Amino acid sequence: MGRRSQLDDLHQKLLGQTTATAQPVAIVAAAGMGGVGKTALARAYVRKHEANYPGGIWWLRVKGVDLVSEILTVAAVFGWEVPDLPIADPQQKQIQQIGWCWQQWQTQSPGTRLLVLDDVPKYEDVRRFLPTDASFRVLLTSRTRFGTPVQRLDLGVMKRAEAFRTFRCYVGNADRIRADVPTAKRILEWLGYLPLVLELVGKYLERRPSITLEKLWQRLQEKRLNAKAVNDLPEERVYEYNLRAALDLSWQELSPMAQQVAGLVASFALAPIPQRLIGAALLSVDEEDLEDALDGELVRGSMVQDLGSGRYQLHQLVWEYLRDQLANDLKEGAPALQQGMVTALVAQAKTVNYTVTLKDLARMQDVVPHLTQVAEEYPSMVIDEDVVWPFFALARLAEGQSLWQEAERWYGQCLTITETRFGKDHLDVTTSLNNLALLYDSMGRYGEAEPLYVRSLSIREQQLGADHLKVATSLNNLALLYDSMGRYGEAEPLYVRSLSIREQQLGADHLNVATSLNNLAVLYDSMGRYGEAEPLYERSLSIWEQQLGVDHPNVARSLWNIAALYLKMQRLDDAKPAITRAVQIFEKTLRHDHPHTVGALQWWETIHNGSNQ
């Protein structure tokens, strides 16, 4: 069922060649993962196009049999007496005998003929026995993706609409599907639109007319690959194996190294996996050995999909199968594979800066699903000193996309994890407290932010002393909150104390000093003390430009603050270039809907309209 376009494509490859082609015999291989429908496609092609091959069609199975014996058996059925050629080399003798059989076929059955070799493990297994006369067409089916001279027809899963129609035909009752279309779609999505399981599950429903789609969905979710629906073989079927048996065949053909790499790939989330993560998780494996296993076996053998651009992915059901293998065949090595995956992702998490740019979002797009899995499923495998990083990175990336609830969830989970692992008065807990409080502060939830800041400051002063840099951070953050709440009298001494600690500990040109200068300037700005604010803004801007470069978002924020100050001071000619440059930097480095980009654009309009707001 289905595969109409692939049938047409296959026919074109087999019979659409001109006689001028460099390859005298058209050899086409239908290739793909187990269960994708290679043999079913070949059978459908033979049924549909039998008349195009007046010379006849031979169908021979290759895997698990002696191909030479199979061909000689067919010759005997036709009554051909294969000559016992006087050739000493047994292999050459077989090649000559098989060539004699092809000549007999040509002589007795004129016209174009088709040789189907089903389930070919390796092209080398059949190459020397293939016919050479141009009247032959050869169709192979294989899990392996062969190269030249074979023309390949790569079979993927069905398209959604095609899979839905096919599934409905197998069930045999369209009303049953129409009664619960959403659940039917969920089932097909979980099955990954794989033809084998579409037939198995569809006929399972056909045999059980009282089972609802919702009940089937529950069984699939409870039993996963052990569900009867994906394992029971109906008496009348297109496919030879059930799902697990089909995948077992692919698994058994892998080398031990390829099995390890497959287990690692399955340790990641069900999403595209950047190659750099796979390599980083297997640092002890030689780079070329990894390429041989990943590309040479797993991709070539259709176990792993190569998405291009250095990205790989597993089919839903292959992922489920390989996760089972991690608990069985790979049980001893599974913890090391998972630890490698976790370590690689923590290293990626550490590269996410507090201020997330568009480049950061693009670079981390494929990492996020896997980092999410680490935070949710594997936090116990992250060492103590790194445990906060997956949560920090995910929260910062969420903030960079204005996903405030998502950011709150990650900061909140980080606080829970650190309190549980280290105790409520541990220094790592103070970092979690600060980050969550900062988020609440930016969301205007000041009442929730203040006790978190106060608690963090108290723990740090007790554990580290009054002049520690982390104390300066807590002082700065609490001052920011009071500033936002209009409690300027409480904010100023905290800012001043934080700035003093940072200058003493870090030097006058450190980035954290620039932050303190900027924040104190904002406070004076808010209090109308413009003369005191301006030199602080300018000094802060100078440090950021020197340390971060002229196009950094922090530079843009500083320019924005200065432009706003100039506007209040009626210095429009100074304000315009500052706000224009700020907008240009934000548009270049942040999303167009980021609050900083939107806010700076609004100020640009205000300043260029000349109104003092």
C-alpha positions as CSV (number, residue, x, y, z in Angstrom):
1,M,0.0,0.0,0.0
2,G,1.2,3.5,-0.7
3,R,4.6,4.2,-2.3
4,R,3.2,5.2,-5.7
5,S,5.9,7.8,-6.4
6,Q,8.6,5.4,-5.3
7,L,7.2,2.7,-7.7
8,D,7.3,5.2,-10.6
9,D,10.9,6.3,-9.6
10,L,12.0,2.7,-9.4
11,H,10.5,1.9,-12.8
12,Q,12.2,4.9,-14.4
13,K,15.6,3.8,-12.9
14,L,15.2,0.2,-14.2
15,L,13.7,0.8,-17.6
16,G,14.2,4.5,-18.3
17,Q,17.9,4.3,-19.2
18,T,19.0,4.8,-22.8
19,T,21.4,2.3,-24.5
20,A,24.1,4.9,-24.4
21,T,24.5,4.6,-20.7
22,A,27.9,3.7,-19.4
23,Q,26.5,0.9,-17.3
24,P,25.2,-2.0,-19.6
25,V,23.0,-3.5,-16.9
26,A,20.7,-1.3,-14.8
27,I,21.3,-2.2,-11.2
28,V,19.0,-0.5,-8.7
29,A,18.9,-1.0,-4.9
30,A,15.9,-0.1,-2.7
31,A,17.7,0.8,0.5
32,G,16.5,1.7,4.0
33,M,16.1,0.7,7.6
34,G,14.4,-2.5,8.6
35,G,10.6,-2.2,8.3
36,V,10.6,0.6,5.8
37,G,9.1,-1.5,3.1
38,K,11.9,-2.5,0.7
39,T,10.8,-6.0,0.0
40,A,7.1,-4.9,-0.1
41,L,8.1,-2.2,-2.7
42,A,9.9,-4.8,-4.8
43,R,6.9,-7.2,-4.7
44,A,4.5,-4.4,-5.6
45,Y,6.8,-3.4,-8.5
46,V,6.8,-7.0,-9.8
47,R,3.0,-7.2,-9.6
48,K,2.5,-3.9,-11.4
49,H,5.2,-4.2,-14.1
50,E,5.3,-7.9,-14.8
51,A,4.3,-7.2,-18.4
52,N,7.3,-5.0,-18.9
53,Y,9.6,-8.0,-18.6
54,P,8.6,-10.5,-21.3
55,G,11.9,-12.4,-20.7
56,G,10.7,-13.3,-17.2
57,I,11.4,-12.4,-13.6
58,W,13.5,-14.3,-11.1
59,W,13.2,-13.6,-7.3
60,L,16.0,-14.9,-5.1
61,R,16.6,-14.3,-1.5
62,V,20.3,-13.6,-0.5
63,K,20.6,-13.2,3.2
64,G,21.2,-16.5,5.1
65,V,21.3,-18.7,1.9
66,D,23.9,-19.8,-0.6
67,L,23.1,-17.7,-3.7
68,V,25.0,-20.0,-6.1
69,S,23.0,-23.0,-4.8
70,E,19.8,-21.1,-5.2
71,I,20.5,-20.2,-8.8
72,L,21.6,-23.7,-9.7
73,T,18.4,-25.0,-8.1
74,V,16.3,-22.8,-10.3
75,A,18.3,-24.0,-13.3
76,A,17.5,-27.6,-12.3
77,V,13.8,-26.7,-12.1
78,F,13.9,-25.5,-15.7
79,G,15.7,-28.7,-16.7
80,W,19.0,-27.1,-17.5
81,E,22.0,-29.3,-17.1
82,V,24.7,-27.0,-15.8
83,P,28.0,-28.1,-17.2
84,D,30.7,-29.3,-14.9
85,L,33.4,-26.9,-16.2
86,P,37.1,-28.0,-16.0
87,I,38.2,-25.0,-13.9
88,A,40.5,-25.6,-10.9
89,D,39.6,-22.5,-9.0
90,P,36.2,-23.2,-7.2
91,Q,35.2,-19.6,-7.2
92,Q,35.9,-19.0,-10.8
93,K,34.0,-22.2,-11.6
94,Q,30.9,-20.9,-9.8
95,I,31.1,-17.6,-11.6
96,Q,31.3,-19.3,-15.0
97,Q,28.4,-21.7,-14.1
98,I,26.2,-18.8,-13.1
99,G,27.1,-16.9,-16.3
100,W,26.1,-20.0,-18.2
101,C,22.7,-19.9,-16.4
102,W,22.2,-16.3,-17.5
103,Q,23.0,-17.2,-21.1
104,Q,20.4,-20.0,-21.0
105,W,17.8,-17.6,-19.6
106,Q,18.5,-15.2,-22.5
107,T,18.3,-18.0,-25.1
108,Q,15.1,-19.5,-23.9
109,S,13.2,-16.3,-22.9
110,P,13.9,-13.4,-25.3
111,G,13.2,-9.9,-24.2
112,T,13.9,-7.7,-21.2
113,R,14.2,-9.7,-18.0
114,L,14.3,-8.8,-14.3
115,L,16.5,-10.4,-11.5
116,V,15.3,-9.5,-8.0
117,L,17.8,-10.2,-5.2
118,D,16.1,-9.7,-1.9
119,D,17.8,-8.7,1.4
120,V,21.4,-8.3,0.2
121,P,23.8,-7.7,3.2
122,K,26.8,-6.6,1.1
123,Y,27.1,-5.7,-2.6
124,E,30.3,-7.8,-2.7
125,D,28.2,-10.9,-1.9
126,V,26.4,-10.7,-5.3
127,R,28.6,-8.5,-7.5
128,R,30.6,-11.2,-9.2
129,F,27.5,-13.3,-10.0
130,L,25.4,-10.5,-11.7
131,P,24.5,-10.8,-15.4
132,T,26.3,-8.5,-17.8
133,D,24.0,-8.5,-20.8
134,A,22.0,-5.3,-21.4
135,S,18.7,-7.2,-21.6
136,F,18.9,-7.7,-17.8
137,R,17.6,-5.5,-15.1
138,V,18.7,-6.1,-11.5
139,L,16.7,-5.0,-8.5
140,L,18.3,-5.3,-5.0
141,T,16.8,-4.7,-1.6
142,S,19.1,-4.0,1.3
143,R,19.5,-2.2,4.6
144,T,22.9,-1.1,3.3
145,R,23.3,2.0,1.1
146,F,25.5,0.9,-1.8
147,G,27.5,3.2,-4.0
148,T,28.5,3.1,-7.7
149,P,27.6,1.3,-9.9
150,V,24.4,0.7,-8.1
151,Q,21.6,3.3,-8.5
152,R,20.1,3.8,-5.1
153,L,16.4,4.4,-4.3
154,D,16.5,5.4,-0.6
155,L,13.3,4.6,1.2
156,G,12.3,6.7,4.2
157,V,9.2,6.5,6.3
158,M,5.9,7.4,4.7
159,K,4.6,10.9,4.5
160,R,2.0,11.7,7.1
161,A,-1.0,11.7,4.7
162,E,0.1,8.6,2.9
163,A,0.7,6.8,6.2
164,F,-2.8,7.8,7.4
165,R,-4.4,6.4,4.3
166,T,-2.4,3.2,4.5
167,F,-3.2,2.7,8.2
168,R,-6.9,3.3,7.5
169,C,-6.9,0.6,4.8
170,Y,-5.3,-1.9,7.1
171,V,-7.8,-1.2,9.8
172,G,-10.6,-1.8,7.3
173,N,-13.1,0.5,9.0
174,A,-12.8,4.2,8.1
175,D,-15.6,5.2,10.6
176,R,-13.5,3.8,13.4
177,I,-10.6,6.1,12.5
178,R,-12.9,9.1,11.9
179,A,-14.4,8.6,15.3
180,D,-11.1,9.6,17.0
181,V,-8.8,11.2,14.4
182,P,-6.6,13.0,17.1
183,T,-5.7,9.7,18.7
184,A,-5.0,8.1,15.3
185,K,-2.6,10.8,14.5
186,R,-0.8,10.4,17.9
187,I,-0.5,6.7,17.2
188,L,1.0,7.2,13.8
189,E,3.4,9.9,15.0
190,W,4.6,7.6,17.7
191,L,5.0,4.8,15.2
192,G,7.1,7.2,13.1
193,Y,5.1,6.4,9.9
194,L,7.1,3.2,9.4
195,P,5.3,0.9,7.0
196,L,6.0,-2.3,8.9
197,V,4.4,-1.2,12.1
198,L,1.5,0.6,10.2
199,E,0.6,-2.9,8.9
200,L,1.1,-4.7,12.2
201,V,-0.9,-2.1,14.3
202,G,-3.6,-1.6,11.6
203,K,-4.2,-5.4,11.3
204,Y,-4.1,-5.7,15.1
205,L,-7.0,-3.3,15.3
206,E,-8.8,-5.1,12.4
207,R,-8.6,-8.3,14.5
208,R,-9.9,-6.5,17.6
209,P,-12.9,-4.5,16.5
210,S,-13.9,-3.7,20.1
211,I,-10.6,-2.0,20.9
212,T,-10.8,1.8,20.7
213,L,-7.9,3.9,19.4
214,E,-7.5,5.4,22.9
215,K,-7.2,2.0,24.4
216,L,-4.6,1.0,21.8
217,W,-2.7,4.3,22.6
218,Q,-2.6,3.4,26.3
219,R,-1.2,-0.1,25.6
220,L,1.5,1.3,23.3
221,Q,2.6,3.8,25.9
222,E,2.6,1.2,28.7
223,K,4.4,-1.6,26.9
224,R,6.3,0.4,24.2
225,L,8.2,-2.1,21.9
226,N,6.8,-5.0,23.9
227,A,3.2,-4.3,22.9
228,K,1.4,-7.0,21.0
229,A,0.3,-4.5,18.4
230,V,3.9,-4.1,17.1
231,N,5.0,-7.7,17.6
232,D,2.1,-10.0,16.6
233,L,2.4,-11.2,13.0
234,P,-1.0,-11.6,11.2
235,E,-1.4,-14.7,9.0
236,E,-1.8,-12.6,5.8
237,R,0.9,-10.0,5.8
238,V,3.3,-8.1,3.5
239,Y,6.2,-8.1,5.9
240,E,8.2,-11.2,7.0
241,Y,9.3,-10.0,10.5
242,N,7.8,-8.1,13.4
243,L,9.4,-4.9,14.5
244,R,11.8,-6.2,17.0
245,A,13.0,-9.1,14.8
246,A,13.6,-6.6,11.9
247,L,15.7,-4.4,14.2
248,D,17.5,-7.3,15.7
249,L,18.8,-8.3,12.2
250,S,20.3,-4.8,11.8
251,W,21.7,-4.9,15.3
252,Q,23.4,-8.2,14.9
253,E,25.2,-7.0,11.8
254,L,26.9,-4.2,13.6
255,S,30.5,-4.4,14.9
256,P,31.0,-4.0,18.7
257,M,32.3,-0.4,18.1
258,A,29.2,0.5,16.0
259,Q,26.9,-1.0,18.7
260,Q,28.6,1.3,21.3
261,V,28.2,4.3,19.1
262,A,24.5,3.4,18.5
263,G,24.1,3.1,22.2
264,L,25.6,6.6,22.7
265,V,23.4,8.1,20.0
266,A,20.3,6.6,21.7
267,S,21.5,8.1,25.0
268,F,20.7,11.5,23.5
269,A,17.2,12.8,23.2
270,L,15.0,12.0,20.3
271,A,16.0,15.0,18.2
272,P,18.8,16.0,15.7
273,I,22.2,15.4,17.2
274,P,25.2,17.6,16.1
275,Q,28.2,15.5,15.2
276,R,30.3,17.6,17.5
277,L,28.4,16.3,20.5
278,I,28.8,12.7,19.5
279,G,32.6,13.2,19.1
280,A,32.8,15.1,22.4
281,A,31.0,12.2,24.2
282,L,33.5,9.7,22.9
283,L,36.8,11.4,23.3
284,S,38.6,8.1,23.9
285,V,37.6,6.8,20.5
286,D,39.8,7.6,17.5
287,E,38.2,10.1,15.1
288,E,38.4,7.8,12.1
289,D,37.2,4.8,14.0
290,L,34.2,6.9,15.0
291,E,33.5,7.9,11.4
292,D,33.8,4.2,10.3
293,A,31.2,3.2,12.9
294,L,28.8,6.2,12.5
295,D,28.9,6.8,8.8
296,G,30.3,3.5,7.5
297,E,28.0,1.2,9.5
298,L,25.1,3.0,11.2
299,V,24.2,5.4,8.5
300,R,25.2,3.1,5.6
301,G,23.2,0.3,7.3
302,S,20.1,2.6,7.7
303,M,20.2,2.4,11.6
304,V,20.9,6.2,11.9
305,Q,19.7,8.9,9.6
306,D,22.3,11.5,8.3
307,L,20.4,14.8,8.1
308,G,23.3,16.6,6.5
309,S,25.3,19.5,7.8
310,G,26.9,17.3,10.5
311,R,23.6,16.3,12.1
312,Y,22.2,12.8,12.8
313,Q,18.9,11.5,14.1
314,L,17.2,8.2,15.0
315,H,13.8,7.0,14.0
316,Q,11.4,7.0,17.0
317,L,11.2,3.2,17.1
318,V,14.9,2.7,16.5
319,W,15.5,5.0,19.4
320,E,13.2,3.0,21.6
321,Y,14.9,-0.2,20.5
322,L,18.4,1.0,21.1
323,R,17.4,2.3,24.6
324,D,16.3,-1.3,25.3
325,Q,19.7,-2.4,24.1
326,L,21.3,0.0,26.6
327,A,19.5,-2.0,29.4
328,N,20.4,-5.4,27.9
329,D,23.3,-6.0,25.4
330,L,25.1,-2.8,26.4
331,K,24.2,-2.9,30.1
332,E,27.8,-2.9,31.3
333,G,28.9,0.0,29.1
334,A,25.7,2.1,29.3
335,P,26.7,4.3,32.3
336,A,30.0,5.3,30.6
337,L,28.1,6.2,27.4
338,Q,25.5,8.2,29.3
339,Q,28.3,9.9,31.3
340,G,30.1,10.9,28.1
341,M,26.9,12.3,26.7
342,V,26.2,14.3,30.0
343,T,29.8,15.6,30.1
344,A,29.7,16.8,26.5
345,L,26.4,18.7,27.1
346,V,27.6,20.3,30.3
347,A,30.6,21.6,28.3
348,Q,28.1,23.2,25.8
349,A,26.0,24.6,28.6
350,K,29.1,26.5,30.0
351,T,29.4,28.4,26.7
352,V,26.0,30.1,27.1
353,N,26.6,33.7,28.3
354,Y,24.3,35.6,30.6
355,T,23.3,37.8,27.7
356,V,22.1,35.5,24.9
357,T,22.6,36.7,21.3
358,L,21.1,35.4,18.1
359,K,24.3,33.6,17.4
360,D,24.0,31.8,20.7
361,L,20.4,30.8,19.9
362,A,21.4,29.5,16.5
363,R,24.5,27.7,17.9
364,M,22.5,26.0,20.7
365,Q,19.3,25.3,18.8
366,D,20.2,21.6,18.3
367,V,21.7,21.3,21.7
368,V,18.6,22.4,23.7
369,P,16.6,19.1,23.5
370,H,19.6,17.1,24.7
371,L,20.5,19.6,27.4
372,T,16.8,19.5,28.5
373,Q,17.1,15.7,28.8
374,V,20.2,16.1,31.0
375,A,18.4,18.5,33.3
376,E,15.3,16.3,33.6
377,E,16.7,12.8,33.5
378,Y,20.4,12.8,34.3
379,P,21.1,15.5,36.9
380,S,22.6,12.9,39.2
381,M,25.3,12.2,36.6
382,V,26.4,15.9,36.6
383,I,29.3,16.4,39.1
384,D,28.7,18.8,42.0
385,E,30.7,21.7,40.6
386,D,28.8,21.6,37.3
387,V,25.3,20.7,38.5
388,V,23.9,24.3,38.0
389,W,25.1,24.7,34.4
390,P,22.4,22.8,32.4
391,F,19.7,24.7,34.3
392,F,21.5,28.1,33.9
393,A,22.0,27.6,30.2
394,L,18.4,26.5,29.5
395,A,17.1,29.4,31.6
396,R,19.3,32.0,29.8
397,L,18.3,30.6,26.4
398,A,14.7,30.9,27.4
399,E,15.2,34.5,28.6
400,G,16.9,35.3,25.3
401,Q,13.6,34.3,23.5
402,S,11.4,36.1,26.1
403,L,10.1,32.7,27.3
404,W,9.8,33.9,30.9
405,Q,7.8,31.0,32.3
406,E,10.3,28.6,30.8
407,A,13.2,30.5,32.4
408,E,11.4,30.5,35.7
409,R,10.9,26.7,35.6
410,W,14.6,26.1,35.0
411,Y,15.8,28.5,37.6
412,G,13.3,27.0,40.0
413,Q,14.5,23.5,39.3
414,C,18.1,24.6,39.7
415,L,17.3,26.0,43.2
416,T,15.5,22.7,44.2
417,I,18.4,20.6,42.9
418,T,21.1,22.6,44.7
419,E,19.2,22.7,48.0
420,T,18.6,19.0,47.9
421,R,22.2,18.1,46.9
422,F,24.1,20.6,49.1
423,G,21.7,21.9,51.8
424,K,19.9,25.2,52.1
425,D,22.9,27.3,53.2
426,H,25.4,26.2,50.6
427,L,27.1,28.7,48.3
428,D,25.8,27.1,45.1
429,V,22.3,27.7,46.5
430,T,23.0,31.4,46.7
431,T,23.7,31.5,42.9
432,S,20.4,29.8,42.3
433,L,18.7,32.2,44.6
434,N,20.2,35.2,42.8
435,N,19.3,34.0,39.3
436,L,15.7,33.3,40.2
437,A,15.5,36.6,42.0
438,L,16.9,38.4,39.0
439,L,14.3,36.9,36.8
440,Y,11.5,37.9,39.1
441,D,13.0,41.4,39.3
442,S,13.0,41.7,35.5
443,M,9.3,40.5,35.4
444,G,8.3,43.1,38.0
445,R,7.6,40.5,40.6
446,Y,9.5,42.4,43.3
447,G,7.8,40.9,46.3
448,E,9.0,37.5,45.3
449,A,12.5,38.7,44.4
450,E,13.4,40.5,47.6
451,P,13.5,37.6,50.1
452,L,15.6,35.6,47.6
453,Y,18.1,38.4,47.3
454,V,18.2,39.0,51.1
455,R,18.7,35.2,51.8
456,S,21.5,35.0,49.2
457,L,23.3,38.0,50.7
458,S,23.0,36.7,54.2
459,I,24.5,33.3,53.3
460,R,27.4,34.8,51.4
461,E,28.3,37.3,54.1
462,Q,28.3,34.5,56.7
463,Q,30.2,32.0,54.5
464,L,32.6,34.3,52.7
465,G,33.0,37.5,54.7
466,A,31.8,41.1,54.0
467,D,34.4,41.9,51.2
468,H,34.0,38.9,48.9
469,L,33.2,39.4,45.3
470,K,30.1,37.2,45.6
471,V,28.9,39.5,48.4
472,A,29.4,42.4,45.9
473,T,27.2,40.6,43.4
474,S,24.4,40.1,46.0
475,L,24.7,43.7,47.1
476,N,24.5,44.9,43.5
477,N,21.4,42.7,42.8
478,L,19.5,43.8,45.9
479,A,20.3,47.4,45.0
480,L,18.9,46.8,41.5
481,L,15.7,45.6,43.1
482,Y,15.4,48.6,45.4
483,D,16.1,50.8,42.5
484,S,13.3,49.2,40.5
485,M,10.9,49.7,43.4
486,G,11.8,53.4,43.8
487,R,13.6,52.7,47.1
488,Y,16.6,54.8,46.1
489,G,17.8,55.6,49.6
490,E,18.2,51.9,50.3
491,A,19.7,51.2,46.9
492,E,22.5,53.8,46.9
493,P,24.7,52.5,49.8
494,L,24.4,48.9,48.4
495,Y,25.6,50.1,45.0
496,V,28.4,52.1,46.5
497,R,29.6,49.2,48.7
498,S,29.4,46.7,45.7
499,L,31.4,49.1,43.5
500,S,34.0,49.6,46.2
501,I,34.6,45.8,46.7
502,R,34.8,45.2,42.9
503,E,37.3,48.0,42.3
504,Q,39.5,46.7,45.2
505,Q,39.3,43.1,44.2
506,L,39.3,43.3,40.4
507,G,40.8,46.6,39.3
508,A,39.3,49.7,37.8
509,D,38.7,48.3,34.3
510,H,37.0,45.0,35.0
511,L,33.7,44.2,33.4
512,N,32.0,43.8,36.8
513,V,33.2,47.2,37.7
514,A,31.6,48.5,34.5
515,T,28.3,46.9,35.6
516,S,28.5,48.6,39.0
517,L,29.3,51.9,37.4
518,N,26.3,51.6,35.1
519,N,23.9,50.6,37.8
520,L,24.9,53.5,40.1
521,A,24.6,55.8,37.1
522,V,21.1,54.5,36.5
523,L,20.2,55.2,40.1
524,Y,21.5,58.8,40.0
525,D,19.7,59.2,36.7
526,S,16.4,58.1,38.3
527,M,17.0,60.5,41.2
528,G,17.6,63.4,38.8
529,R,21.3,63.6,39.7
530,Y,22.3,63.9,36.1
531,G,25.6,65.5,36.6
532,E,26.7,62.5,38.8
533,A,25.3,60.0,36.4
534,E,26.9,61.1,33.2
535,P,30.6,60.4,34.0
536,L,29.7,57.0,35.4
537,Y,27.8,56.1,32.2
538,E,30.7,57.2,30.1
539,R,33.3,55.3,32.1
540,S,31.1,52.2,32.0
541,L,30.7,52.4,28.2
542,S,34.4,52.8,27.7
543,I,35.2,49.6,29.7
544,W,32.6,47.6,27.8
545,E,33.8,48.7,24.4
546,Q,37.4,47.9,25.3
547,Q,36.6,44.5,26.9
548,L,33.6,43.2,24.8
549,G,33.9,45.0,21.5
550,V,31.8,47.8,20.0
551,D,28.9,45.6,18.9
552,H,28.1,43.8,22.2
553,P,24.6,44.1,23.7
554,N,26.1,45.5,26.9
555,V,27.5,48.4,24.9
556,A,24.1,48.9,23.3
557,R,22.4,49.0,26.8
558,S,25.0,51.6,27.9
559,L,24.4,53.7,24.8
560,W,20.6,53.5,25.5
561,N,21.0,54.7,29.0
562,I,23.2,57.6,27.9
563,A,20.7,58.6,25.2
564,A,17.9,58.6,27.7
565,L,20.0,60.8,30.0
566,Y,20.8,63.2,27.2
567,L,17.1,63.4,26.4
568,K,16.3,64.3,30.0
569,M,19.0,67.0,29.9
570,Q,17.5,68.4,26.6
571,R,20.7,67.4,24.6
572,L,18.8,65.9,21.6
573,D,21.8,66.2,19.3
574,D,23.9,64.0,21.6
575,A,21.0,61.6,22.2
576,K,20.2,60.7,18.6
577,P,23.5,59.1,17.5
578,A,23.7,57.2,20.8
579,I,20.2,55.6,20.5
580,T,20.6,55.0,16.8
581,R,23.8,53.0,17.5
582,A,22.1,51.1,20.3
583,V,19.2,50.0,18.1
584,Q,21.6,48.9,15.4
585,I,23.5,46.7,17.8
586,F,20.4,45.2,19.3
587,E,18.9,44.4,15.9
588,K,22.2,42.7,14.9
589,T,22.7,40.6,18.1
590,L,19.3,40.0,19.6
591,R,15.9,38.8,18.4
592,H,13.6,41.5,16.8
593,D,11.0,40.9,19.5
594,H,13.5,40.9,22.4
595,P,12.5,43.5,25.1
596,H,15.8,45.4,24.6
597,T,15.3,45.7,20.9
598,V,11.7,46.7,21.2
599,G,12.4,49.2,24.0
600,A,15.3,50.8,22.3
601,L,13.2,51.3,19.1
602,Q,10.6,53.0,21.2
603,W,13.2,55.4,22.7
604,W,14.6,56.0,19.2
605,E,11.1,57.1,18.1
606,T,10.8,59.3,21.2
607,I,14.1,61.0,20.7
608,H,13.7,61.5,16.9
609,N,10.3,63.0,17.5
610,G,12.0,65.4,19.8
611,S,9.5,64.9,22.7
612,N,10.8,64.8,26.2
613,Q,9.0,61.8,27.8
